[in-house]
Amino acid sequence: MAAVLAALGHRIPRLLANALSIATAAAVGWMAVTLLLARPLVYWFSGWAVVAGKAIGISFAPDAAGAAMVAMASLLTLASLIFSSRYFDTVGTLYHSLMLVFLAAMAGFGLTGDLFNLFVFFELMSAAAFALCGYKSEEAGPLQGALNFAVTNAAGAYLVLSGIGLLYGRTGALNMAEIGRRLAEGRPDALVTGALTMISCGFLVKAAVAPFHFWLADAHAVAPAPVCVLFSGIMVPLGLYAVVRIYWAIFSGALAGHQADLRNLLAVIGVATAVVGAVMCYAQRHFKRLLAFSTISHIGIMLMGAAILTREGLAGTGVYAVSHGLVKGGLFLAAGIVLHRTGTVDELELRRMRHGVSWLAAPVFVGAAGLAEVPPFGTFRGEALMSASTQALGYGWLEWVKFGAAVVTAGAVLRFAAGALLGWGRTPDEEGHEIPERPETQGGHRHTPAVMWVPATALIVLGLLAGMVPGITSEAEKAAAQVKDRAAYAARVLDGATVAAAVATAAPVNAGECARGFGALAAAVLLAFISLRPQRKERRLHRLWRGAMRPLRDLHSGVIPDYVTWLLLGTALFGGAALMWVR
């Protein structure tokens, strides 16, 4: 459909292009749900399968986790396309084609069983994302943000491709199940850890994990709001999904004796990501950048859950990612509505104007509650699952980091809703955000069509309902067990074996976890209240805060060589730590 729309774009009216693209996204979502409900299967393209234990063709090997990611991508694309049908004043079919190519790449990324094709879909996704980031823009600022995005993610792609080359040189295989089986037969060495480093760091760039995260806020600040829904809601979690899937399918056998080392390394990276993202989130006045740094912080929370390397941790990460993606998608669409009506998403400018979008405060408040992990949001259910493993393995201190990150990010969103949308509090004696605003529409719209506010509200409500789906935690544990069982995955792909479904019993949610969720919301409300107070008595504290934040702001300079330098430094540190395991 993307090819059809691109070829016939000048002859297709906008209404028909909208209808065809929306119908396509819905159809992909229906097929993804069908795969999600079916047993895991293996499909070999053109019938080229396995000969003498060696894969000679390319396979799709969808399991519950992969199908769920595709379903999530389809839902967010569907919401974005419905929203876009009235958001842009003028839009060509190129936009619809790029959105569908992006969806196709995400679908292939979630379903493929071939490592090189995982990279190919990764690059297809990136190419569409680069174009969408700078869509409808010929200005220097937005193009600079898109260029930052392109260069840093291209560097990550080179890392992934180099790691694949090392694995192919060692095993002579590109099928993930076959590579994992062959690596498990030998001892880990510098080549194996080097491949792990390059592939993991390459995908962690896409996941916007510190210190590979610098591109994300720049991209979100300039990308159209419907595109930001896909960036934060699904593209970033897909980067983390790739790291998890590749580790368990390929490296878990060879590095079985080094799980504690890897757990410590990933936990430290997750903590750094959550803390940096939360602090930078609170310091923002530009709503889209605020939400972007919130995504960075929450991907750090997800990484801490996955780093525990247990079934419950993986299951909790999956549930958390789904609910966070829905809530964050709704918040970005809300930001799009504000920009559509007022021409700005700067908190200070909105406080000074009569904008007529105060009603948006209600869904934004609910979205902030989701970020605070309040029951019964899916983020709360995911955190409860992750907590069970962290406490059992002696990593209980991670819970306090997650709690603090959730409080700060939710407090920043509440501050924006109360101050910018409702006009509460006193406007600080400072200028608006330093980023020159680029309206994505002609502005001055007097009303918000239902096709815009309904998807925004629906995504936030779905994020709330995700935690109330019967059996969601037990199904998530079953999906996590499939991801984690390398031997069963190899037997299914290479031997055609039918693997019995995993059995999981979800632990009941206790009162302490509920109290922590409501406590996080209360702390976030208090933080927002303090932020909105008159600042005459707090000017000295305010100056100290700005001074302390200056070095961190300077790191996010927007200068491409700086970002690439941090990428290389992060890769070197990750590789140095991994190399110590096999010495």
C-alpha positions as CSV (number, residue, x, y, z in Angstrom):
1,M,0.0,0.0,0.0
2,A,2.9,2.4,0.7
3,A,4.2,1.7,-2.9
4,V,0.7,2.2,-4.3
5,L,0.2,5.6,-2.6
6,A,3.7,6.7,-3.6
7,A,3.2,5.8,-7.2
8,L,-0.3,7.2,-7.5
9,G,0.1,10.1,-5.1
10,H,-0.7,12.9,-7.5
11,R,-3.9,11.2,-8.6
12,I,-5.3,10.2,-5.2
13,P,-7.3,12.8,-3.1
14,R,-6.3,13.2,0.5
15,L,-9.5,11.7,1.8
16,L,-8.8,8.4,-0.1
17,A,-5.2,8.4,1.0
18,N,-6.3,8.8,4.6
19,A,-8.8,6.0,4.2
20,L,-6.4,3.5,2.5
21,S,-3.6,4.1,5.0
22,I,-5.9,3.8,8.0
23,A,-7.4,0.6,6.7
24,T,-4.0,-0.8,6.1
25,A,-2.8,-0.1,9.6
26,A,-6.0,-1.7,11.0
27,A,-5.5,-4.8,8.8
28,V,-1.9,-5.2,10.0
29,G,-3.1,-4.9,13.6
30,W,-5.7,-7.6,13.0
31,M,-3.1,-9.9,11.6
32,A,-0.7,-9.2,14.5
33,V,-3.5,-10.1,17.0
34,T,-4.1,-13.3,15.1
35,L,-0.4,-14.2,15.4
36,L,-0.5,-13.2,19.1
37,L,-3.4,-15.6,19.8
38,A,-1.9,-18.5,17.8
39,R,0.9,-20.8,18.9
40,P,4.5,-19.8,17.9
41,L,5.2,-20.7,14.3
42,V,8.1,-20.7,11.8
43,Y,7.8,-19.7,8.2
44,W,10.6,-20.2,5.7
45,F,10.4,-18.0,2.7
46,S,10.3,-19.8,-0.7
47,G,10.5,-23.1,1.1
48,W,14.2,-22.8,1.8
49,A,14.5,-24.2,5.3
50,V,17.0,-26.3,7.2
51,V,19.4,-28.9,5.8
52,A,21.6,-31.0,8.2
53,G,20.9,-28.6,11.0
54,K,22.0,-25.5,9.0
55,A,19.5,-22.8,8.0
56,I,19.8,-22.1,4.3
57,G,16.9,-19.7,4.0
58,I,15.3,-16.7,5.7
59,S,12.6,-17.3,8.3
60,F,10.0,-15.5,10.2
61,A,9.7,-17.0,13.7
62,P,7.0,-14.9,15.5
63,D,6.3,-15.6,19.1
64,A,3.9,-13.9,21.6
65,A,6.4,-11.1,22.4
66,G,7.2,-10.3,18.8
67,A,3.5,-10.4,17.7
68,A,2.6,-8.1,20.7
69,M,5.2,-5.5,19.5
70,V,3.7,-5.6,16.0
71,A,0.2,-5.2,17.4
72,M,1.3,-2.3,19.5
73,A,3.0,-0.7,16.5
74,S,-0.1,-1.1,14.4
75,L,-2.3,0.5,17.1
76,L,-0.1,3.5,17.5
77,T,0.2,3.9,13.7
78,L,-3.6,3.7,13.4
79,A,-4.1,6.4,16.1
80,S,-1.5,8.6,14.5
81,L,-3.0,8.3,11.0
82,I,-6.5,9.1,12.3
83,F,-5.1,12.1,14.2
84,S,-3.2,13.2,11.1
85,S,-6.3,13.2,8.9
86,R,-7.2,16.6,10.4
87,Y,-4.0,17.7,12.0
88,F,-2.1,18.9,8.9
89,D,-3.5,21.7,6.9
90,T,-1.9,20.3,3.8
91,V,-0.3,16.8,3.5
92,G,0.8,14.7,0.5
93,T,0.6,11.0,0.1
94,L,4.3,10.8,0.7
95,Y,3.5,11.2,4.4
96,H,1.1,8.2,4.3
97,S,3.7,6.2,2.4
98,L,6.4,6.9,4.9
99,M,4.1,6.0,7.8
100,L,3.2,2.7,6.2
101,V,6.9,1.9,5.4
102,F,7.7,2.6,9.0
103,L,5.0,0.2,10.1
104,A,6.2,-2.4,7.7
105,A,9.7,-2.2,9.0
106,M,8.5,-2.4,12.6
107,A,6.5,-5.5,11.7
108,G,9.4,-7.2,10.0
109,F,11.7,-6.2,12.9
110,G,9.4,-7.9,15.4
111,L,8.8,-11.1,13.4
112,T,12.1,-12.1,11.7
113,G,14.3,-14.9,12.9
114,D,17.3,-13.8,10.8
115,L,19.9,-11.6,12.3
116,F,20.9,-9.8,9.1
117,N,17.3,-9.2,8.2
118,L,16.8,-7.8,11.6
119,F,19.4,-5.2,10.7
120,V,17.8,-4.6,7.3
121,F,14.4,-3.9,8.9
122,F,16.2,-1.7,11.4
123,E,17.7,0.4,8.6
124,L,14.3,0.5,6.7
125,M,12.7,1.8,9.9
126,S,15.5,4.3,10.4
127,A,15.3,5.6,6.8
128,A,11.5,6.2,7.1
129,A,12.0,7.8,10.6
130,F,14.7,10.2,9.3
131,A,12.3,11.5,6.6
132,L,9.3,11.7,8.9
133,C,11.4,13.6,11.5
134,G,12.0,16.5,9.1
135,Y,8.7,16.2,7.3
136,K,7.1,19.5,6.1
137,S,10.2,21.4,7.0
138,E,12.8,23.4,5.1
139,E,14.0,25.4,8.1
140,A,17.5,25.0,9.5
141,G,16.5,24.1,13.1
142,P,14.2,21.1,12.3
143,L,16.6,19.8,9.6
144,Q,19.4,20.0,12.2
145,G,17.4,17.9,14.6
146,A,16.6,15.3,11.8
147,L,20.3,15.3,10.9
148,N,21.4,14.6,14.5
149,F,18.9,11.7,14.5
150,A,20.2,10.3,11.2
151,V,23.9,10.5,12.0
152,T,23.8,9.1,15.5
153,N,21.5,6.2,14.5
154,A,23.6,5.5,11.4
155,A,26.6,5.2,13.7
156,G,24.6,2.7,15.7
157,A,23.7,0.8,12.5
158,Y,27.5,0.4,11.7
159,L,28.0,-1.0,15.1
160,V,25.2,-3.6,14.6
161,L,26.5,-4.5,11.2
162,S,30.1,-5.0,12.5
163,G,28.8,-7.2,15.3
164,I,26.9,-9.3,12.8
165,G,30.0,-9.7,10.7
166,L,31.9,-11.0,13.7
167,L,29.2,-13.6,14.4
168,Y,29.0,-14.7,10.8
169,G,32.8,-15.1,10.7
170,R,32.7,-17.3,13.8
171,T,29.6,-19.4,13.0
172,G,29.0,-19.1,9.3
173,A,25.3,-18.5,10.1
174,L,22.8,-15.6,10.1
175,N,19.8,-17.4,11.6
176,M,19.6,-16.4,15.2
177,A,18.7,-19.9,16.5
178,E,21.6,-21.4,14.6
179,I,24.1,-18.8,15.8
180,G,22.9,-19.3,19.4
181,R,23.3,-23.1,19.1
182,R,26.8,-22.8,17.7
183,L,28.1,-20.3,20.2
184,A,26.8,-22.4,23.1
185,E,29.1,-25.2,21.9
186,G,32.2,-23.2,22.6
187,R,33.7,-21.0,25.3
188,P,33.2,-17.2,25.3
189,D,36.1,-15.2,24.1
190,A,36.9,-11.6,23.1
191,L,35.2,-12.1,19.7
192,V,32.0,-13.1,21.3
193,T,32.0,-10.2,23.8
194,G,33.0,-7.8,21.0
195,A,30.0,-8.9,19.0
196,L,27.8,-8.6,22.0
197,T,29.1,-5.1,22.6
198,M,28.7,-3.8,19.1
199,I,25.2,-5.3,18.6
200,S,23.9,-4.3,22.0
201,C,25.3,-0.7,21.9
202,G,24.0,-0.3,18.3
203,F,20.5,-1.2,19.4
204,L,20.8,0.8,22.6
205,V,21.3,3.9,20.4
206,K,17.8,3.2,18.9
207,A,16.5,2.6,22.5
208,A,17.9,6.1,23.6
209,V,19.7,4.6,26.6
210,A,22.4,6.8,28.2
211,P,24.9,7.8,26.9
212,F,23.4,7.1,23.5
213,H,20.2,9.1,24.2
214,F,21.2,12.6,23.0
215,W,19.5,12.4,19.7
216,L,16.0,11.7,21.1
217,A,15.0,15.0,22.5
218,D,16.3,16.9,19.4
219,A,14.3,14.6,17.1
220,H,11.1,14.9,19.2
221,A,11.4,18.7,19.4
222,V,11.2,19.0,15.6
223,A,9.2,15.9,14.4
224,P,5.5,16.3,13.9
225,A,3.5,15.3,17.0
226,P,1.9,12.2,15.3
227,V,5.3,11.0,14.4
228,C,6.6,11.5,18.0
229,V,3.9,9.0,19.0
230,L,5.7,6.3,17.0
231,F,9.2,7.4,18.1
232,S,8.4,7.2,21.9
233,G,5.6,4.7,21.9
234,I,7.2,1.9,19.9
235,M,10.5,2.6,18.1
236,V,12.5,3.2,21.3
237,P,11.0,0.1,23.0
238,L,11.8,-1.9,19.9
239,G,15.5,-1.1,20.4
240,L,15.4,-2.5,23.9
241,Y,13.4,-5.5,22.6
242,A,16.1,-6.2,20.1
243,V,18.8,-6.3,22.8
244,V,16.7,-8.6,24.9
245,R,15.8,-11.0,22.1
246,I,19.4,-11.2,20.7
247,Y,20.9,-11.8,24.1
248,W,18.5,-14.7,24.9
249,A,18.5,-16.2,21.4
250,I,22.2,-15.9,20.7
251,F,24.4,-15.1,23.6
252,S,22.7,-16.6,26.7
253,G,24.2,-20.0,26.2
254,A,27.8,-18.8,25.6
255,L,27.6,-16.3,28.4
256,A,25.6,-18.4,30.9
257,G,28.4,-18.1,33.5
258,H,28.5,-14.3,33.3
259,Q,24.9,-13.4,34.0
260,A,25.7,-11.7,37.3
261,D,28.3,-9.5,35.5
262,L,25.8,-8.6,32.7
263,R,23.1,-7.9,35.3
264,N,25.3,-5.4,37.1
265,L,26.3,-3.7,33.9
266,L,22.8,-3.3,32.5
267,A,21.5,-2.2,35.9
268,V,24.0,0.6,36.1
269,I,23.2,1.7,32.6
270,G,19.5,1.6,33.4
271,V,20.0,3.7,36.6
272,A,22.0,6.3,34.7
273,T,19.4,6.5,32.0
274,A,16.4,6.9,34.4
275,V,18.2,9.5,36.5
276,V,19.5,11.7,33.6
277,G,16.1,11.4,31.8
278,A,14.1,12.4,34.9
279,V,16.3,15.4,35.8
280,M,16.3,16.7,32.2
281,C,12.6,16.1,32.0
282,Y,11.9,18.3,35.0
283,A,14.1,21.1,33.6
284,Q,12.2,21.4,30.3
285,R,9.6,24.0,29.5
286,H,9.0,22.8,25.9
287,F,6.3,20.1,26.3
288,K,7.5,17.8,23.5
289,R,11.1,17.8,24.8
290,L,9.7,17.3,28.3
291,L,7.9,14.2,27.1
292,A,11.0,13.0,25.2
293,F,13.2,13.1,28.3
294,S,10.4,11.3,30.1
295,T,10.6,8.6,27.6
296,I,14.4,8.3,28.2
297,S,13.8,8.0,31.9
298,H,11.1,5.4,31.5
299,I,13.2,3.3,29.1
300,G,15.8,3.3,31.9
301,I,13.1,1.8,34.2
302,M,12.4,-0.8,31.5
303,L,16.1,-1.6,31.2
304,M,16.4,-2.1,34.9
305,G,13.6,-4.6,34.7
306,A,15.1,-6.5,31.8
307,A,18.6,-6.4,33.4
308,I,17.4,-8.7,36.2
309,L,17.5,-11.5,33.5
310,T,14.5,-13.3,35.0
311,R,11.1,-14.3,33.5
312,E,9.2,-12.0,35.9
313,G,11.5,-9.1,35.0
314,L,11.1,-9.6,31.3
315,A,7.3,-10.0,31.7
316,G,7.1,-6.8,33.8
317,T,9.2,-5.0,31.2
318,G,6.8,-6.1,28.5
319,V,3.6,-5.0,30.3
320,Y,5.3,-1.7,31.3
321,A,6.4,-1.0,27.7
322,V,2.8,-1.5,26.3
323,S,1.1,0.7,28.9
324,H,3.8,3.4,28.7
325,G,3.6,3.4,24.9
326,L,-0.1,3.9,25.0
327,V,0.0,6.7,27.7
328,K,3.0,8.5,26.0
329,G,1.3,8.2,22.6
330,G,-1.8,9.9,24.0
331,L,0.3,12.7,25.7
332,F,2.1,13.4,22.4
333,L,-1.2,13.7,20.6
334,A,-2.4,16.1,23.3
335,A,0.8,18.1,22.6
336,G,-0.2,18.1,19.0
337,I,-3.6,19.5,19.8
338,V,-2.0,22.3,21.9
339,L,0.3,23.1,19.0
340,H,-2.6,22.9,16.5
341,R,-4.7,25.4,18.5
342,T,-2.0,27.8,19.7
343,G,1.1,27.4,17.6
344,T,3.3,26.7,20.6
345,V,4.0,24.1,23.3
346,D,6.2,26.3,25.4
347,E,5.0,26.2,29.0
348,L,5.8,29.8,29.8
349,E,4.2,31.2,26.6
350,L,1.1,29.2,27.2
351,R,0.7,30.6,30.7
352,R,0.7,34.1,29.3
353,M,-2.0,33.6,26.6
354,R,-5.7,32.8,26.5
355,H,-5.7,29.5,24.5
356,G,-9.0,27.7,25.0
357,V,-7.4,24.2,25.6
358,S,-7.8,24.0,29.3
359,W,-10.0,20.9,28.9
360,L,-6.9,19.0,27.8
361,A,-5.7,19.2,31.4
362,A,-8.0,16.3,32.3
363,P,-6.5,13.7,30.0
364,V,-2.9,15.0,30.7
365,F,-3.5,14.6,34.4
366,V,-4.6,11.0,33.8
367,G,-1.6,10.4,31.6
368,A,0.7,11.7,34.4
369,A,-0.9,9.2,36.8
370,G,0.1,6.5,34.3
371,L,3.7,7.7,34.3
372,A,3.6,7.7,38.2
373,E,2.7,3.9,38.0
374,V,-0.6,4.3,39.8
375,P,-3.0,1.3,40.1
376,P,-4.5,0.0,37.9
377,F,-2.4,1.3,35.0
378,G,-0.4,-1.2,33.1
379,T,2.8,0.6,34.2
380,F,1.8,-0.3,37.8
381,R,1.3,-4.0,36.9
382,G,4.6,-4.1,35.0
383,E,6.5,-2.5,37.9
384,A,4.9,-5.0,40.3
385,L,6.2,-7.9,38.3
386,M,9.7,-6.3,38.0
387,S,9.8,-5.6,41.7
388,A,9.3,-9.3,42.6
389,S,12.5,-10.2,40.9
390,T,14.6,-7.2,42.0
391,Q,13.7,-7.9,45.6
392,A,14.4,-11.6,45.4
393,L,17.9,-11.1,43.8
394,G,19.0,-8.4,46.3
395,Y,18.5,-5.4,43.9
396,G,15.8,-3.8,46.0
397,W,17.6,-0.4,45.8
398,L,16.6,-0.3,42.1
399,E,13.0,0.2,43.3
400,W,13.9,3.5,44.9
401,V,15.5,4.7,41.6
402,K,12.4,3.7,39.7
403,F,10.2,5.4,42.2
404,G,12.1,8.6,42.0
405,A,12.2,8.7,38.2
406,A,8.4,8.1,38.1
407,V,7.8,10.9,40.6
408,V,9.9,13.4,38.8
409,T,8.6,12.7,35.3
410,A,5.0,12.6,36.4
411,G,5.5,15.8,38.4
412,A,6.9,17.6,35.4
413,V,3.8,16.6,33.3
414,L,1.5,17.7,36.1
415,R,3.3,21.0,36.3
416,F,2.7,21.6,32.6
417,A,-0.9,20.6,32.8
418,A,-1.6,22.8,35.9
419,G,0.5,25.8,34.8
420,A,0.3,25.9,31.0
421,L,-3.2,24.5,30.5
422,L,-5.1,25.7,33.6
423,G,-3.0,28.8,34.3
424,W,-2.3,27.9,38.0
425,G,0.6,29.4,39.8
426,R,2.8,32.4,39.0
427,T,4.6,32.7,35.8
428,P,8.4,32.6,36.4
429,D,10.4,35.7,35.6
430,E,12.2,34.1,32.7
431,E,11.9,33.8,29.0
432,G,10.4,31.0,27.0
433,H,12.3,28.0,25.8
434,E,15.4,28.6,23.8
435,I,14.1,26.4,20.9
436,P,12.4,28.6,18.2
437,E,8.9,27.1,17.8
438,R,7.9,25.7,14.4
439,P,4.1,25.4,14.1
440,E,3.3,22.2,12.3
441,T,0.0,23.6,11.0
442,Q,-1.1,27.1,10.1
443,G,-2.4,27.7,13.6
444,G,-5.3,29.7,14.9
445,H,-7.7,26.8,14.8
446,R,-10.8,27.6,16.9
447,H,-11.9,24.0,17.6
448,T,-10.5,20.5,17.9
449,P,-12.1,17.9,15.7
450,A,-13.2,14.6,17.2
451,V,-10.7,12.7,15.1
452,M,-8.0,14.5,17.0
453,W,-9.1,14.4,20.6
454,V,-10.7,10.9,20.5
455,P,-7.4,9.1,19.6
456,A,-5.5,11.1,22.2
457,T,-8.0,10.3,24.9
458,A,-8.4,6.7,23.8
459,L,-4.7,5.9,24.0
460,I,-4.5,7.2,27.6
461,V,-7.6,5.3,28.6
462,L,-6.2,2.1,27.0
463,G,-3.0,2.6,29.0
464,L,-5.2,2.6,32.1
465,L,-7.2,-0.5,31.0
466,A,-4.1,-2.4,30.0
467,G,-3.5,-3.2,33.7
468,M,-7.0,-4.4,34.1
469,V,-7.0,-7.1,31.3
470,P,-7.7,-10.4,32.9
471,G,-4.6,-12.6,32.9
472,I,-2.3,-10.0,31.4
473,T,0.5,-10.8,33.8
474,S,0.4,-14.5,33.4
475,E,0.3,-14.2,29.6
476,A,3.2,-11.8,29.8
477,E,5.2,-14.4,31.8
478,K,4.4,-17.1,29.2
479,A,5.7,-14.8,26.5
480,A,8.8,-14.0,28.5
481,A,9.4,-17.7,29.1
482,Q,9.4,-18.2,25.3
483,V,11.9,-15.4,24.8
484,K,14.2,-16.7,27.6
485,D,14.3,-20.4,26.5
486,R,17.1,-20.5,24.0
487,A,17.1,-24.3,23.6
488,A,13.4,-24.4,22.9
489,Y,13.6,-21.6,20.4
490,A,16.4,-23.3,18.5
491,A,14.5,-26.6,18.5
492,R,11.4,-24.9,17.2
493,V,13.2,-23.1,14.4
494,L,15.9,-25.6,13.4
495,D,14.3,-29.0,14.3
496,G,10.6,-28.3,13.7
497,A,9.8,-29.3,17.3
498,T,6.5,-28.3,18.9
499,V,7.3,-26.7,22.2
500,A,4.9,-27.0,25.1
501,A,3.4,-23.8,26.3
502,A,5.0,-22.3,29.4
503,V,3.0,-22.4,32.6
504,A,2.9,-19.2,34.6
505,T,1.1,-18.2,37.8
506,A,0.9,-14.5,38.3
507,A,1.7,-13.3,41.8
508,P,-1.1,-11.3,43.4
509,V,-0.6,-7.6,43.8
510,N,0.0,-6.7,47.5
511,A,-1.0,-3.7,49.5
512,G,2.5,-2.4,49.7
513,E,2.8,-2.1,45.9
514,C,-0.5,-0.3,45.7
515,A,0.6,2.1,48.5
516,R,3.9,2.8,46.6
517,G,1.9,3.6,43.4
518,F,-0.4,6.1,45.2
519,G,2.6,7.5,47.1
520,A,4.4,8.2,43.8
521,L,1.3,10.1,42.6
522,A,1.1,12.1,45.8
523,A,4.8,12.9,45.6
524,A,4.4,14.0,42.0
525,V,1.5,16.3,42.9
526,L,3.6,17.8,45.7
527,L,6.5,18.4,43.3
528,A,4.2,20.1,40.8
529,F,2.7,22.2,43.5
530,I,6.1,23.4,44.7
531,S,7.1,24.2,41.2
532,L,4.1,26.4,40.7
533,R,4.5,28.4,43.9
534,P,5.5,32.1,43.7
535,Q,9.3,32.1,43.5
536,R,10.2,35.4,45.3
537,K,11.5,33.5,48.3
538,E,13.0,30.7,46.3
539,R,15.0,32.8,43.8
540,R,18.3,31.8,45.4
541,L,17.3,28.1,45.2
542,H,16.2,28.7,41.6
543,R,19.6,30.1,40.7
544,L,21.4,27.2,42.3
545,W,19.2,24.8,40.4
546,R,19.9,26.5,37.1
547,G,23.6,26.6,37.9
548,A,23.7,22.9,38.8
549,M,21.8,22.0,35.6
550,R,24.1,24.0,33.3
551,P,26.7,21.3,32.8
552,L,24.0,18.7,32.0
553,R,22.3,21.1,29.6
554,D,25.7,21.7,28.0
555,L,26.1,18.0,27.3
556,H,22.9,18.1,25.3
557,S,24.5,20.6,23.0
558,G,22.9,19.5,19.7
559,V,26.4,19.2,18.1
560,I,26.7,16.0,16.2
561,P,30.4,15.3,16.9
562,D,29.7,15.6,20.6
563,Y,26.9,13.0,20.3
564,V,29.1,10.6,18.3
565,T,31.9,11.0,20.8
566,W,29.6,10.0,23.6
567,L,28.4,7.1,21.5
568,L,31.9,5.8,21.0
569,L,32.8,6.4,24.6
570,G,29.8,4.4,25.8
571,T,30.6,1.6,23.5
572,A,34.2,1.5,24.7
573,L,33.2,1.4,28.3
574,F,30.6,-1.4,27.6
575,G,33.2,-3.4,25.7
576,G,35.8,-2.9,28.3
577,A,33.5,-4.2,31.0
578,A,32.5,-7.2,28.8
579,L,36.1,-8.0,28.0
580,M,36.9,-8.3,31.7
581,W,34.5,-11.2,31.9
582,V,36.5,-13.5,29.7
583,R,40.0,-12.6,30.9
